[in-house]
Amino acid sequence: MSAVVRFSDLTLGYDRHPAVHHLDGEIARGALTAVIGPNGAGKSTLLKGLVGLVEPLGGRIELVGIDRRDIAHLPQAAEVARGFPMSVFDFVGMGAWRRVGPFGAISRREVAAIDEALDAVGLDGFETRPIGTLSGGQTQRMLFARLLVQDAAVILLDEPFNAVDARTVEDLLAIVKRWHGEGRTVIAVLHDLDLVLRHFREALLLAREPVAAGPVEAVVRPDMLARARAMIEAFDVGAHPCGRDGRSGRAA
């Protein structure tokens, strides 16, 4: 399959301190890829680099046949401003921003798309609820609804199943499989390796540097995981006391 993203000697970081080093490779169009690794491995930083929230310190990210408007990003739940006074309907409607613009009116077609997305994630009837009243699982469902409305070619998910109940995980995994079946590219940062093995096709194992990439069975192996842990421990041994990563403490 053709590539949708290519990495060429990519280094990403904060304040000139690298969090991901020397990443080469590509993500195939339509891939279902898990990004895994120990805490501090640079997984979230990689997703932020793909959407332009973190600029390369070296090397480059090449988007093939798409631009950043074609990428949807679901951040970690902790990064969502749940205290903002907004209804569930309005929040999910933000997924249509690329089509309607900041001041455009939402058409009947967009309203129908929002209603369909809320129904798909099990939040039918929640339209007028303030987003701050939702539980953790309901918030994650709402975030997935916004992605459905966004209708992007590439979908980035950062710990999408963290701290939610098993039923929500099952429902959201069904949506991930739907996206994959539609030919979209899905890249997800995950820590549950059993879930990765059961539901994902490819994996990228990071430990600040790339450790392994390919079919999940070839990457999610005890020797590879042990190597990744050892690499992170080696970074920590040489770390300055100012932070866990010895630099800014911000790699994830």
Secondary structure in CASP SS format (residue, H / E / C, confidence):
PFRMAT SS
TARGET T0000
AUTHOR 0000-0000-0000
METHOD secondary structure of the structure
MODEL  1
M C 1.00
S C 1.00
A E 1.00
V E 1.00
V E 1.00
R E 1.00
F E 1.00
S E 1.00
D E 1.00
L E 1.00
T E 1.00
L E 1.00
G E 1.00
Y E 1.00
D C 1.00
R C 1.00
H E 1.00
P E 1.00
A E 1.00
V E 1.00
H E 1.00
H E 1.00
L E 1.00
D E 1.00
G E 1.00
E E 1.00
I E 1.00
A E 1.00
R C 1.00
G C 1.00
A C 1.00
L E 1.00
T E 1.00
A E 1.00
V E 1.00
I E 1.00
G C 1.00
P C 1.00
N C 1.00
G C 1.00
A C 1.00
G C 1.00
K H 1.00
S H 1.00
T H 1.00
L H 1.00
L H 1.00
K H 1.00
G H 1.00
L H 1.00
V C 1.00
G C 1.00
L C 1.00
V C 1.00
E C 1.00
P E 1.00
L E 1.00
G E 1.00
G E 1.00
R E 1.00
I E 1.00
E E 1.00
L E 1.00
V C 1.00
G C 1.00
I C 1.00
D C 1.00
R H 1.00
R H 1.00
D H 1.00
I E 1.00
A E 1.00
H E 1.00
L E 1.00
P C 1.00
Q C 1.00
A H 1.00
A H 1.00
E H 1.00
V C 1.00
A C 1.00
R C 1.00
G C 1.00
F C 1.00
P C 1.00
M C 1.00
S E 1.00
V H 1.00
F H 1.00
D H 1.00
F H 1.00
V H 1.00
G H 1.00
M H 1.00
G H 1.00
A H 1.00
W H 1.00
R H 1.00
R H 1.00
V H 1.00
G C 1.00
P C 1.00
F C 1.00
G C 1.00
A C 1.00
I C 1.00
S C 1.00
R H 1.00
R H 1.00
E H 1.00
V H 1.00
A H 1.00
A H 1.00
I H 1.00
D H 1.00
E H 1.00
A H 1.00
L H 1.00
D H 1.00
A H 1.00
V C 1.00
G C 1.00
L C 1.00
D C 1.00
G C 1.00
F C 1.00
E C 1.00
T C 1.00
R C 1.00
P E 1.00
I H 1.00
G H 1.00
T H 1.00
L C 1.00
S C 1.00
G H 1.00
G H 1.00
Q H 1.00
T H 1.00
Q H 1.00
R H 1.00
M H 1.00
L H 1.00
F H 1.00
A H 1.00
R H 1.00
L H 1.00
L H 1.00
V H 1.00
Q H 1.00
D C 1.00
A C 1.00
A C 1.00
V E 1.00
I E 1.00
L E 1.00
L E 1.00
D E 1.00
E C 1.00
P C 1.00
F C 1.00
N C 1.00
A C 1.00
V C 1.00
D C 1.00
A H 1.00
R H 1.00
T H 1.00
V H 1.00
E H 1.00
D H 1.00
L H 1.00
L H 1.00
A H 1.00
I H 1.00
V H 1.00
K H 1.00
R H 1.00
W H 1.00
H H 1.00
G H 1.00
E C 1.00
G C 1.00
R C 1.00
T E 1.00
V E 1.00
I E 1.00
A E 1.00
V E 1.00
L C 1.00
H C 1.00
D C 1.00
L H 1.00
D H 1.00
L H 1.00
V H 1.00
L H 1.00
R H 1.00
H H 1.00
F C 1.00
R C 1.00
E E 1.00
A E 1.00
L E 1.00
L E 1.00
L E 1.00
A C 1.00
R C 1.00
E C 1.00
P E 1.00
V E 1.00
A E 1.00
A E 1.00
G E 1.00
P E 1.00
V H 1.00
E H 1.00
A H 1.00
V H 1.00
V C 1.00
R C 1.00
P H 1.00
D H 1.00
M H 1.00
L H 1.00
A H 1.00
R H 1.00
A H 1.00
R H 1.00
A H 1.00
M H 1.00
I H 1.00
E H 1.00
A H 1.00
F H 1.00
D H 1.00
V H 1.00
G C 1.00
A C 1.00
H C 1.00
P C 1.00
C C 1.00
G C 1.00
R C 1.00
D C 1.00
G C 1.00
R C 1.00
S C 1.00
G C 1.00
R C 1.00
A C 1.00
A C 1.00
END
